[in-house]
Amino acid sequence: MEDFNKNDREEIFSKKIRAGKRTYFFDVKSTRGNDYYITITESKKKQDSGMYVKHKIFLYKEDFNKFMDALNETVGHVKTELMPEYDFEEFSRNSDYEYGHDDHDSNED
């Protein structure tokens, strides 16, 4: 049996989104049994201490479709029913998306 480093085994894919004062991390990780799950982490730097406050959601494969359906329906409701006149595409044009593992291991996460 191969001896894997914990980080090699667990982290498969990572995407980072900077959103104002917050940063969101979407990570695909593996279990010891070679199964996969997603963690969604919100990280925000506290102004007074300089430390990061993090909130994390664990999403397992059996819930992927239900989660995506609910998220899409909720976002769609806001876009079409509550704020149909708002230009949400403005954020896509001016976004600061970062992909990969470049600085994921910093103090931010």
Summary of the structure (lengths in Angstrom):
residues: 109
radius of gyration: 16.8
end to end distance: 31.0
largest distance: 57.9
contacts: 222
relative contact order: 0.18
helix: 29%
strand: 38%
